[in-house]
Amino acid sequence: MDNLDAVLRAHGSSLEHTVKFNIFITSYDTFAALNEAYKARIPTPAPARSCIGVASLPYGTDVEIECVAVVPSAPGKTKARL
């Protein structure tokens, strides 16, 4: 989550501006711990979230998270999405 927040901040957004998460996990045995870490970092009301079980992930990792976030704009400018 720290990595994801750093990427969002580098592009003018943050976890507070997320609207959707897709979380891929290789084992639901880790879901409880993952959910606690997620709840500790995500503001309320929480954005939409999907959790998908997969057989494997690149580089042997157990979790992969992607998100859609809004980049707040200056007055009069259009909002962009990451």
C-alpha positions as CSV (number, residue, x, y, z in Angstrom):
1,M,0.0,0.0,0.0
2,D,2.9,2.3,0.7
3,N,4.2,1.7,-2.9
4,L,0.8,2.3,-4.4
5,D,0.4,5.5,-2.4
6,A,3.9,6.7,-3.6
7,V,3.0,6.1,-7.2
8,L,-0.3,7.9,-6.8
9,R,1.3,10.9,-5.1
10,A,4.0,11.1,-7.8
11,H,1.1,11.7,-10.3
12,G,-0.8,14.2,-8.2
13,S,-3.2,11.8,-6.4
14,S,-3.3,9.6,-3.3
15,L,-5.1,6.7,-1.7
16,E,-7.7,9.2,-0.6
17,H,-8.7,9.7,-4.2
18,T,-9.1,6.0,-5.2
19,V,-12.4,4.9,-6.6
20,K,-11.8,1.1,-7.3
21,F,-9.3,-1.6,-6.3
22,N,-8.7,-5.0,-7.8
23,I,-6.8,-7.2,-5.5
24,F,-5.3,-10.5,-6.8
25,I,-4.2,-13.1,-4.3
26,T,-2.8,-16.6,-4.7
27,S,-4.3,-18.0,-1.4
28,Y,-7.4,-17.0,0.5
29,D,-5.5,-18.1,3.6
30,T,-3.9,-14.6,3.6
31,F,-7.2,-12.7,3.1
32,A,-7.7,-11.8,6.8
33,A,-4.3,-10.2,7.1
34,L,-4.6,-8.5,3.7
35,N,-8.0,-7.1,4.7
36,E,-6.6,-5.7,8.0
37,A,-3.8,-4.0,6.1
38,Y,-6.2,-2.7,3.5
39,K,-8.6,-1.3,6.2
40,A,-5.8,0.4,8.0
41,R,-4.7,2.4,5.0
42,I,-7.9,3.1,3.0
43,P,-10.1,6.1,4.0
44,T,-13.8,5.8,4.6
45,P,-16.1,5.5,2.9
46,A,-14.0,2.8,1.2
47,P,-13.9,2.7,-2.6
48,A,-15.2,-0.3,-4.5
49,R,-13.1,-3.4,-4.3
50,S,-12.8,-6.8,-5.9
51,C,-10.6,-9.7,-4.6
52,I,-9.8,-12.3,-7.1
53,G,-8.1,-15.6,-6.4
54,V,-5.5,-16.6,-9.0
55,A,-3.2,-19.6,-9.4
56,S,0.0,-17.5,-9.6
57,L,1.3,-14.0,-9.9
58,P,4.5,-12.6,-11.6
59,Y,7.8,-13.0,-9.7
60,G,6.2,-15.4,-7.2
61,T,4.5,-12.7,-5.3
62,D,1.3,-13.5,-3.2
63,V,-0.6,-10.3,-3.8
64,E,-1.0,-7.8,-6.6
65,I,-3.1,-4.7,-6.2
66,E,-4.3,-2.3,-9.0
67,C,-6.5,0.7,-8.6
68,V,-8.3,3.5,-10.3
69,A,-7.8,7.0,-8.8
70,V,-8.9,10.5,-9.6
71,V,-6.2,13.2,-10.0
72,P,-7.7,16.3,-8.4
73,S,-7.5,19.2,-10.8
74,A,-7.1,22.9,-10.4
75,P,-10.3,25.0,-10.7
76,G,-11.5,25.0,-14.3
77,K,-9.4,22.0,-15.4
78,T,-10.7,18.5,-16.2
79,K,-10.1,15.6,-13.9
80,A,-7.9,12.8,-15.1
81,R,-7.7,9.2,-14.1
82,L,-4.6,7.1,-13.5
